[in-house]
Amino acid sequence: MFDLANFLPYLVNRAGVRLAANFSGILRPYGLNVQEWRVLAVLHAHGAQRMSSLAELTSIDRTTLSRLTARMAAVALITRSRTDDDGREVRIAMSSKGQAVTDQLVPHAQRYEEVAVADLSDREIIALKGMLAKIYGNLDKL
């Protein structure tokens, strides 16, 4: 018998949707949505990225990401430029405005994670993150 309440994709999505919906309230005054936040968070963590790498790191498809980064560049949160070695490839970098916004948002993001894992031990948190990374990798087989 199929039990939705114990179906892994449902459980992961349910938690993710709830986190994203709540975090959207923090992002709204900055004029950002969750996908734009992910772009800023990736650039904050990994520095400037080629569009293809940014798409992979944010889990945003390239077409959507292209439109998203165009909007973010228009409001000066990021810069978009052509790479030196391949004029077809676009490089995305954080602007000073984007860095300032991200610096203000990171503590909020950290707080959301703290609340989400409040009843888990450090060992459980590490295991959970490891398992989610494995699950994500396993989905390449689909």
Order of alpha helices (4+ residues) and beta strands (2+ residues): alpha-alpha-beta-alpha-alpha-beta-beta-alpha-alpha
